[in-house]
Amino acid sequence: MSERVYTFGVVGAGMISQFHAKAFEAMPNAKLVAILDRSEERAQAYADEHGCTAYTDMDEFLAHEGLDIVTICTPSGAHMEPAVAAANAGKHVIVEKPVDVTTEKIDKMIAACEENNVQLIGILPRRFNESTKIFKKAIEEGRFGKIVLADAYVKWWRTQEYYDSGAWRGTWALDGGGALMNQSIHTIDLLIYLMGDVKSVCAFTGLEAHKISK
C-alpha cells in the first residue's frame, strides 16, 4: 500500500514561506497545493515557482479541494486569525515561531484547534538537533545529577537594516518587540524542553543598539 500524501497550503508568501516549500519538496508524502497572500502578484509568483494554486481570499483558499494542512508564514503577530480560520475549516495548523506574540492569542488558537479536533504545531526545530537529543537523553538518565541551575545566552545580531526592511519588524503588535520574541524564542524553547515547565518569570528589557520606535 502506498503512503498517504498530505496536501499543504501556505499562508503568507514572504521569505520564510520559501523554506516551507523546500521542506515539502524534501518530504515524499507531502505536496504543496495552495498559497494565500494579500498581494495577488506575490501569491501568483509563488504559485508559478512552486506549482500550486494562488489565492487572495481566505475562504477560497481553505475550500481548496483536498487541503489537509495549513502552514502560517505571516508576521508573528498575525498568526492567530489565519490559524483559527484554518482550524474552524477542519485543517491541521502549523505555525511559524513564535506561535504568536501574546498568550491571549495563543490560547484562542489552542481552543479553536481543540474544538475542531485538529493539531496545532509550532515550528521550533532545535528540539530535533542531534546534539539536543544527546543532551536530553543525558538529563533523563541522570548523568548530571540533580540540576539546580541552567542558563542560556543568545548573542545573535540583527542590523538596523533588518528592522527597517519590513514595517512589522520590531513592533509590539506584529513582532512582539524584537529579538527576544523573534530570534531568542528558539533558545527559550530549548530551556523549557530540557529543564521543564516554567513556574515564574522575571524580565528586564532595554533598547540599546537600534532605533526602533514603533
LINHUPE-V126980 format. One record per helix or strand. SS is the DSSP state (H for helix, E for strand). FROM is the first residue (numbers start at 0). TO is the last residue. If there is no record, write none. Layout:
ss->SS from->FROM to->TO
ss->SS from->FROM to->TO
//
This chain:
ss->E from->5 to->10
ss->H from->14 to->25
ss->E from->29 to->35
ss->H from->39 to->49
ss->E from->52 to->54
ss->H from->57 to->61
ss->E from->68 to->71
ss->H from->75 to->77
ss->H from->79 to->87
ss->E from->91 to->94
ss->H from->102 to->114
ss->E from->119 to->121
ss->H from->124 to->127
ss->H from->129 to->139
ss->H from->159 to->163
ss->H from->171 to->174
ss->H from->178 to->181
ss->H from->184 to->194
//
